[in-house]
Amino acid sequence: MIDYTKEELVELLAKHPEKFNQWKQEQDEVDLSEIDFSTMSFNEVDFSNVDLNSSSFSDCNISLVNFNNADLTSVDFTRAKIVECDFSESLLNGADCSYAEMTYCNFNDADLAGCIFSESNLSNSDFTSSYNLHACRFDDETVWPDPELMPDDFDAVYKDDLSAMKDEEDDFSAGDY
């Protein structure tokens, strides 16, 4: 069994993803936390059960990737194009998916507490049995999938978050001084 450093694994993923998939099958644990994968392309990579905590996939092209049961806590997916990926049973607490296109993805049994979906396109993705979707952040530019792909209790209508709340007396005009 070959023992790779994180840098060697990134190189393997970039040049020979099929060899990474074979190597990963023999591993009990794979730690790829805090790795910068920005601008890379991933197709048919198996990241299931991998620790990707605090890694960056910003500006990546990702398709048919298996993130099942992966630790994606605080992962940066900003501006990534993600198509037909499996995020089922993954932990996405605090993940930043702003401006990302995450279409035709499976988020069933994924924990989305604190996940940021500002101006994200989530069309045709399945959130029906995801956890803590009510605790994610989004805005009026977020594109949600059709209601049948959403949890029954989720309200996809944007409401200003607490930072937008202000009292009437906080509205001062120049003449008030």
Secondary structure, DSSP 8 states (H G I E B T S, - for coil): -----HHHHHHHHHH-HHHHHHHHHT-S-EE-TT-B-TT-EEES-B-TTEE-TT-B-TT-EEES-B-TT-B-TT-B-TT-EEES-B-TT-B-TT-B-TT-EEES-B-TT-B-TT-B-TT-B-TT-B-TT-B-GGGSB--TT-B---GGGS-TT---S----GGG---GGG---GGG-
